């Protein structure tokens, strides 16, 4: 494999992973809030 491909794709992979990590954390927090509010209503 050409090292230039790795040099280009590695930062893109890191950025994509960081975005998924941050979005996942917010999504889990919103889901927990939703479930907590739903449990309080019943």
Backbone torsions as a table, in degrees:
resi	resn	phi	psi	omega
1	UNK	NA	139.6	179.9
2	UNK	-73.2	132.9	-176.9
3	UNK	-66.3	-24.2	180.0
4	UNK	-66.5	-33.2	177.2
5	UNK	-63.8	-42.7	178.9
6	UNK	-63.4	-42.2	-178.6
7	UNK	-62.5	-35.1	179.9
8	UNK	-79.1	-42.4	-173.3
9	UNK	-79.9	-27.6	-177.4
10	UNK	-61.0	-49.4	177.9
11	UNK	-63.5	-35.1	177.9
12	UNK	-65.0	-41.2	178.1
13	UNK	-65.3	-40.4	178.3
14	UNK	-64.4	-43.7	179.8
15	UNK	-64.0	-42.7	179.5
16	UNK	-64.4	-42.2	178.6
17	UNK	-63.3	-40.9	178.8
18	UNK	-64.2	-42.1	179.1
19	UNK	-63.8	-45.1	179.1
20	UNK	-62.6	-40.3	178.9
21	UNK	-61.1	-47.4	-178.4
22	UNK	-67.9	-43.6	179.9
23	UNK	-65.3	-39.6	178.7
24	UNK	-62.9	-40.3	179.5
25	UNK	-63.9	-43.3	179.2
26	UNK	-66.6	-41.1	-179.3
27	UNK	-63.7	-42.0	178.9
28	UNK	-64.7	-41.1	179.3
29	UNK	-64.0	-41.9	178.3
30	UNK	-66.3	-38.9	178.5
31	UNK	-63.9	-41.0	178.6
32	UNK	-64.7	-40.9	177.2
33	UNK	-63.2	-42.8	179.6
34	UNK	-61.2	-46.1	-178.8
35	UNK	-67.5	-36.8	179.4
36	UNK	-65.6	-43.1	179.0
37	UNK	-66.6	-37.7	179.7
38	UNK	-65.7	-37.7	-180.0
39	UNK	-71.4	-30.3	179.5
40	UNK	-72.1	-31.5	-177.1
41	UNK	-71.6	-32.2	-176.0
42	UNK	-88.3	NA	NA
